[in-house]
Amino acid sequence: MLLPLTNYLFIMTVKVFSALASSTRLAILQLLANTPLNVGEILELLNQRGIQISHRESVYRAVEKLRKAGLVDKLYDNERKSLLYKIKYKKLIYDFQNGNISFT
């Protein structure tokens, strides 16, 4: 049974799966699972992994989509004087039978 589009849980589930539908965004989540990073660091590490991205703006859009889906937090590091992104959850569990999504 499909839930109405006004259902917050349904909308957030769609946002999460949409955010996870990119190999680049999945790679970014893997990088952020280790340590918070800024956009420039993410770009450099993606390029080292063979994922060719030429513009910081592309990385910014990718991490912002992850943030809007509730998978990533944005914070300002005073010591580094940099805006960092960090992963919010290490695991995501989706119950297809009940349509429930949970994070740990």
Secondary structure, DSSP 8 states (H G I E B T S, - for coil): ----TT-HHHHHHHHHHHHTS-HHHHHHHHHHTTS-B-HHHHHHHHHHTT-----HHHHHHHHHHHHHTTSEEEEEETTTTEEEEEES-S-EEEETTTTEEEE-
